[in-house]
Amino acid sequence: MREIQLRDAKATLSAVVDEAKQGKPAVITRHGKPQAVIMSYEEWRRLSDVPSFGRLLMAAPVEKGDLPTRNRSRLRSADL
C-alpha cells in the first residue's frame, strides 16, 4: 500500500480517489506518521459488514445432540 503525504493527497485528491476505486488504497501521512487510509467505498462496506459474535453463534448449524448438557450441580468451594 502506498503512502502519500497529506499535502500531496489534497493536491491530487481526484487521482487518489480514482486509484482507490481501482483497488489501490493509500495511507495518508502527516509529518511522516500514518493518519488515515483511503479505499474504495465497496471495500469499506465489505470490511465494515462484520456480523456480531452472537449472530455468528446463532447461525451455526448446531443440532440438539451436538452440545453437552449443562452441569447444574452446586458450585464447589475454592480454597484461596
N, C-alpha and C positions, 0 to 999 in steps of 0.2 A: 504494500500500500504506500502510495507516495505521500510525502509531507509537503505542505505548502504553507508559506508564511501568511499571516492574516492580511497584511497589506497587499500581497500578491493575489490572494484569493478575492479580495474586494475589487481589485483592478480587473480581474478576469473571471468574475463570478459566473457569467453566462457559460464560458468554456468549462469551468469546474463542474457546473451542474450538468452540462451535456456529457461530460466524461462519467459522472456518477450514474447517469441514466444508462450508459453503455456498460455498466458493471465495473467501473473503475473508481472505487471510493477513494477519498483523500482525507488525510489527517491535517487539520488546521492547527498551526502552531502560533504561539505568541511568546516572543522572547525565547524561542527555542524549546518551549515546553508544549506538549500536546494539550489542546484546549477543547477541540470538537472534531467530530467526524462528519463528513458529508457523504451521503449514499443515496441511492435511488429510493423513491417512495415505496416501490414494490418490495425492495429488500428490507426496508424498515418495517413494513407491515408483516412480512414473513417472520422477522425476528421478534417482533413485539406480540405476535399472536400465540403466546405460550399458555396452554391450559394450566389451571391451578392443580396442585398436588391432589386435592380432593376429587377433582373431575377425572384425573388420571386413574385414581383408585376405583372410582365408580365405573369407569369404562373397562376395567379389567374383566376378562372372560372367566369369572370365578363361579363355580357351582357350589351347592350346599356342602358336599363332602370334601371340598378342597381345603378348607380351613380347619385347624384344630379347634376343639371346643374350649371355652374359657374356663379356667380353674377358679371356682367361686369359693374356695376354702378361705379361712381366716388368714389375715396377714401374719407372717412369722415375726417374732421379735428379733431385733438386731442388737447384738452386744457391742455397743460402741464405747 
